[in-house]
Amino acid sequence: MKFDDPLKMRALEAAFIRAKSGDAAVRDSLSETVFAADSDLVSAETRRRLELHAAAPSAADLVLVRTKAIDEVVSAWLSETTTVGADRDFKRYAQIVLIGCGLDMRHYRLLSEKDKNVVVFEVDHRDVLDARLDGLIARGCEPPCLIEPVSCDAGQQNDLLDALLWRGYRIDLPTIFIAESILSYFNKAQLDALFSSLARLAADGSRIIADILDPATAAGDQHLPVLAALGDVVASMNGEALVWHHIESVSLDGLASKFGKSLPAVGALMTAEFDYSAIDVSDVSSTSSSE
């Protein structure tokens, strides 16, 4: 597995920090397997780079705060999808889409046998998905629900749309889209392509949660591209039509104190809700006719 671009390295760095964390709330078994002393899934050179990154000020705290904050939102969303009636012990049908899943094991941490009606789509490039599978087999991890690997480039026009539908994604089910440590590294064309797909995939009431880094955090780092700002992401979200509502953001440094950590101003955690029915059709028609 070659982590030869900045986005893949960020994913690997986060997994490395989670693997080495003493906090059981964020540590996961897949990362522990990948980074075990006898593992050949990561080269010695890459391991040294990860050690240096993990030792950087605030690096570990950022990953832990981001992970816990997103976990809380996902857990709250899952609790909202509880079925009432004869099947009250199980969640109703719902979907989780991990955009750029990397080595994230969030669904293994958060889901239980009561979530048997939840389907998780793990979206990433083929080499990353293959590495996940190798690690899971080595660890003997049992999936908590139906998991569908989705190989695609989420930043390419219609790639995510086509790939998810091919893997059985249902456009009528409530879905939460999780984009952890990825949107900041997308340029405008990639953001537009991603949200164009999501606008055609999301059912009303679906959610998205993503962390957006402050572009200043990449200043002077020649290995990183110019980061997309929160405003750039929001502009692409509703670039075609006003479908994402209740867009809220909270600073990551503000969240840090909640989890007993301290962070500089590094960015924000953003959430939003999809509601196609709220579109003013007359506005869409007038816009189309004027073009």
CORVEN-V110506 format. One record per residue. N is the residue number from 1. OMEGA is omega in whole degrees, 0 to 359 (NA if undefined). Layout:
BEGIN
n-><N;N>
omega-><OMEGA;OMEGA>
END
This chain:
BEGIN
n-><1;2;3;4;5;6;7;8;9;10;11;12;13;14;15;16;17;18;19;20;21;22;23;24;25;26;27;28;29;30;31;32;33;34;35;36;37;38;39;40;41;42;43;44;45;46;47;48;49;50;51;52;53;54;55;56;57;58;59;60;61;62;63;64;65;66;67;68;69;70;71;72;73;74;75;76;77;78;79;80;81;82;83;84;85;86;87;88;89;90;91;92;93;94;95;96;97;98;99;100;101;102;103;104;105;106;107;108;109;110;111;112;113;114;115;116;117;118;119;120;121;122;123;124;125;126;127;128;129;130;131;132;133;134;135;136;137;138;139;140;141;142;143;144;145;146;147;148;149;150;151;152;153;154;155;156;157;158;159;160;161;162;163;164;165;166;167;168;169;170;171;172;173;174;175;176;177;178;179;180;181;182;183;184;185;186;187;188;189;190;191;192;193;194;195;196;197;198;199;200;201;202;203;204;205;206;207;208;209;210;211;212;213;214;215;216;217;218;219;220;221;222;223;224;225;226;227;228;229;230;231;232;233;234;235;236;237;238;239;240;241;242;243;244;245;246;247;248;249;250;251;252;253;254;255;256;257;258;259;260;261;262;263;264;265;266;267;268;269;270;271;272;273;274;275;276;277;278;279;280;281;282;283;284;285;286;287;288;289;290;291>
omega-><181;175;190;174;186;183;179;179;178;179;180;179;179;180;179;180;178;180;184;184;175;182;182;182;181;181;179;188;180;180;178;179;182;185;177;184;182;181;176;181;179;182;179;180;179;180;179;178;180;178;180;180;182;181;181;180;175;184;181;181;179;180;182;180;180;181;182;181;179;178;180;180;181;179;178;179;178;180;178;183;179;179;173;181;186;182;186;180;182;177;176;182;180;183;173;178;177;183;186;189;182;178;183;179;185;183;176;179;192;185;178;180;177;181;185;181;178;176;180;177;180;186;175;177;186;183;178;179;177;179;176;182;178;180;180;178;180;182;183;182;176;180;181;183;176;181;180;174;183;181;178;174;186;180;177;184;176;182;179;179;183;184;180;179;178;182;174;177;180;183;181;184;175;186;170;179;181;180;182;176;178;188;180;184;177;172;185;181;179;178;179;181;180;185;172;177;182;180;180;182;190;171;177;181;177;183;169;173;183;172;182;180;173;181;180;182;181;182;178;179;184;181;183;175;173;186;174;179;180;180;178;181;181;179;180;181;183;182;181;180;183;184;179;184;180;179;182;176;177;184;179;178;176;179;186;182;179;182;176;180;178;181;170;179;185;181;186;173;184;174;178;180;181;178;180;183;181;179;173;185;181;178;180;181;182;179;181;183;182;182;NA>
END
